[in-house]
Amino acid sequence: MIQESNYWLTTISMPPPTAGDLPTRVDAAVIGAGFTGLSAACTLAKRGAQVAVLESHSIGWGASSRNGGMVLTGVKLSPETLAKRYGMELTRQMYADSLASIDLVEQIVCDENIDCNFSRCGHLEVACKQSHFDAYARSAELIAKEFHHGLRIVPRGQLSKEIGSTIYFGGMIDETSAAVHPAQYVAGLARAAMNAGARVYENAQVQQITRASHDGTSGFQIATSRGKVFARDVLIATSGYTSAATPALQKKIIPIGSFIITTEQLSEAVAKELSPRNRMIYDSKHYLHYYRLTPDNRMLFGGRAAFFPETQNTIRRSAEILRRDMVQVFPQLRDTKIEHAWGGTLDFCFDTMPHAGQLDSMHYALGYAGHGVAMATYLGAKVAEKICGGKDELLYAGIPFPGAPLGLYSGKPWFLPFAGAYYKVLDWIS
Ligand SMILES: Cc1cc2nc3c(=O)[nH]c(=O)nc-3n(C[C@H](O)[C@H](O)[C@H](O)COP(=O)(O)OP(=O)(O)OC[C@H]3O[C@@H](n4cnc5c(N)ncnc54)[C@H](O)[C@@H]3O)c2cc1C
């Protein structure tokens, strides 16, 4: 039986957190020590703000150390869907932001000297049906025409140059996307934030936030499992782990599980056969698979094998499903050992969009829906600039942020089995 273990964490050590008691007051409290929170903390500290990052568990404990490390262009929804919903001008800005978010990750990695295998290896999307492949050409045309960004279509006959699998109907490549070792990256962000003067407190679960004032400054009193701290500004960066401590946001976030297995190390020859150009790869289904080689040549294979977030049970069941699915894609791995399996929680909003702005006078950035490595870094930094008095409007603050239809949701996603079944049917018929 496969035991739960996160491969990424077996290869790194996280920096030590700030020692000692919480300060009595700070300029800004950031809740959550993932990409969003640490990127924000770094920006805030560099602008001279006193910052405390409050983290329930440990640095990078959430999705930021558990993900596939795919630094992807675009957002979860296709440009066609975005254009229908928001119009072409806003879609253009969203696409440009997604490209800027990758540039920002690259710049941080370079400026802060973060050793995290960042590489612009590009991504490959593979079509599970002929109709999906046909749609690639339309998508690439729209992206070229409206956003001046080039994607390359790979017909089925040429796909072997990109992937050692024969099950797909063709592919589409974006050379701008990148790869990163996510746990090394989040560890590097934490080091950068602390070097800039931010304090990062582990085992500091935020339990309640109330309006308060301190020496004539209005702000928030934050009660944590390690004591209280007053902050003039609060940024909620809790993503799929958003809890009853921030009830208004919890009602807008659907926590959905995503799971990953990694194989034992592959020989150089097999690794090259499976992924000759070392791309970040995902398929065209709603119940999608995403996969890549790790820096030490393991196949990392992920998917939404169970919809509920990670528990021993969902991880074990997902590992079995993912192993079966991986062998369908790569029969070459039939006898290859699985050495690691883990899960993490994605943050889906009801409109499948990222959101950043203010609710109950507190700042937030979340809703990345599995596209968060770059966007979380970017929105964390953008919200931090706003807190420091920046005048730039936040793109994702200007779009509607819907809650559940008819308000039938209090933060416990009772409807996930139905949603899972719905998407399975959609994959079958579309
Ligand atoms: C399995 C998996 C694979 C993924 N693959 C990719 C990928 O390849 N590419 C991509 O772009 N995106 C991917 N994602 C999404 C990406 O990882 C996330 O969008 C991103 O990490 C979100 O970062 P974050 O800092 O907002 O949240 P997180 O990293 O989840 O951090 C939130 C933190 O908040 C803390 N917290 C919550 N409540 C409280 C509280 N009350 N008090 C104190 N602390 C609290 C949590 O402990 C947690 O550490 C994946 C996600 C998962 C789960």
The ligand as a Tripos MOL2 file, in Angstrom:
@<TRIPOS>MOLECULE
LIG
   53    58     1     0     0
SMALL
NO_CHARGES

@<TRIPOS>ATOM
      1 C1         -2.0800   18.9240   -5.6990 C.3       1 LIG1
      2 C2         -2.0320   20.3170   -6.2520 C.ar      1 LIG1
      3 C3         -1.4200   20.5470   -7.4790 C.ar      1 LIG1
      4 C4         -1.3510   21.8420   -8.0010 C.ar      1 LIG1
      5 N1         -0.6350   22.0510   -9.1420 N.ar      1 LIG1
      6 C5         -0.4700   23.3210   -9.5990 C.ar      1 LIG1
      7 C6          0.3640   23.5760  -10.7060 C.ar      1 LIG1
      8 O1          1.0450   22.6840  -11.2240 O.2       1 LIG1
      9 N2          0.4310   24.8590  -11.1740 N.ar      1 LIG1
     10 C7         -0.2540   25.8780  -10.5800 C.ar      1 LIG1
     11 O2         -0.1590   27.0240  -11.0390 O.2       1 LIG1
     12 N3         -1.0180   25.6670   -9.4840 N.ar      1 LIG1
     13 C8         -1.1210   24.4240   -8.9650 C.ar      1 LIG1
     14 N4         -1.8480   24.2160   -7.8390 N.ar      1 LIG1
     15 C9         -2.4480   25.3750   -7.1570 C.3       1 LIG1
     16 C10        -1.4100   26.1470   -6.3310 C.3       1 LIG1
     17 O3         -0.6230   25.2540   -5.5860 O.3       1 LIG1
     18 C11        -2.1510   27.0970   -5.3870 C.3       1 LIG1
     19 O4         -3.0170   27.9100   -6.1400 O.3       1 LIG1
     20 C12        -1.2130   28.0060   -4.6040 C.3       1 LIG1
     21 O5         -0.2420   27.2430   -3.9350 O.3       1 LIG1
     22 C13        -2.0150   28.8340   -3.6100 C.3       1 LIG1
     23 O6         -1.0980   29.4910   -2.7720 O.3       1 LIG1
     24 P1         -1.6460   30.2500   -1.5110 P.3       1 LIG1
     25 O7         -0.4670   30.8520   -0.8150 O.co2     1 LIG1
     26 O8         -2.7460   31.1550   -1.8790 O.co2     1 LIG1
     27 O9         -2.3100   29.1150   -0.5970 O.3       1 LIG1
     28 P2         -1.6550   27.8720    0.2230 P.3       1 LIG1
     29 O10        -0.2910   27.5290   -0.2570 O.co2     1 LIG1
     30 O11        -2.6780   26.8190    0.2370 O.co2     1 LIG1
     31 O12        -1.4690   28.5040    1.6640 O.3       1 LIG1
     32 C14        -2.5600   28.8170    2.4930 C.3       1 LIG1
     33 C15        -2.0480   28.7130    3.9330 C.3       1 LIG1
     34 O13        -3.0000   29.3030    4.8120 O.3       1 LIG1
     35 C16        -2.8980   28.6410    6.0370 C.3       1 LIG1
     36 N5         -4.1110   28.9380    6.8120 N.ar      1 LIG1
     37 C17        -5.3920   28.6190    6.4990 C.ar      1 LIG1
     38 N6         -6.2350   29.0690    7.4630 N.ar      1 LIG1
     39 C18        -5.4620   29.6700    8.4010 C.ar      1 LIG1
     40 C19        -5.7420   30.3010    9.6490 C.ar      1 LIG1
     41 N7         -6.9980   30.4190   10.1200 N.pl3     1 LIG1
     42 N8         -4.7020   30.8110   10.3680 N.ar      1 LIG1
     43 C20        -3.4160   30.7360    9.9070 C.ar      1 LIG1
     44 N9         -3.0990   30.1250    8.7420 N.ar      1 LIG1
     45 C21        -4.1060   29.5970    8.0040 C.ar      1 LIG1
     46 C22        -2.7570   27.1930    5.6500 C.3       1 LIG1
     47 O14        -2.2080   26.4200    6.6910 O.3       1 LIG1
     48 C23        -1.8670   27.2680    4.4100 C.3       1 LIG1
     49 O15        -0.5040   27.0190    4.7070 O.3       1 LIG1
     50 C24        -1.9450   22.9280   -7.2980 C.ar      1 LIG1
     51 C25        -2.5770   22.6970   -6.0730 C.ar      1 LIG1
     52 C26        -2.6160   21.4080   -5.5490 C.ar      1 LIG1
     53 C27        -3.2900   21.1870   -4.2420 C.3       1 LIG1
@<TRIPOS>BOND
     1     1     2 1
     2     2     3 ar
     3     2    52 ar
     4     3     4 ar
     5     4     5 ar
     6     4    50 ar
     7     5     6 ar
     8     6     7 ar
     9     6    13 1
    10     7     8 2
    11     7     9 ar
    12     9    10 ar
    13    10    11 2
    14    10    12 ar
    15    12    13 ar
    16    13    14 ar
    17    14    15 1
    18    14    50 ar
    19    15    16 1
    20    16    17 1
    21    16    18 1
    22    18    19 1
    23    18    20 1
    24    20    21 1
    25    20    22 1
    26    22    23 1
    27    23    24 1
    28    24    25 2
    29    24    26 1
    30    24    27 1
    31    27    28 1
    32    28    29 2
    33    28    30 1
    34    28    31 1
    35    31    32 1
    36    32    33 1
    37    33    34 1
    38    33    48 1
    39    34    35 1
    40    35    36 1
    41    35    46 1
    42    36    37 ar
    43    36    45 ar
    44    37    38 ar
    45    38    39 ar
    46    39    40 ar
    47    39    45 ar
    48    40    41 1
    49    40    42 ar
    50    42    43 ar
    51    43    44 ar
    52    44    45 ar
    53    46    47 1
    54    46    48 1
    55    48    49 1
    56    50    51 ar
    57    51    52 ar
    58    52    53 1
@<TRIPOS>SUBSTRUCTURE
     1 LIG1         1 GROUP 0 **** ****
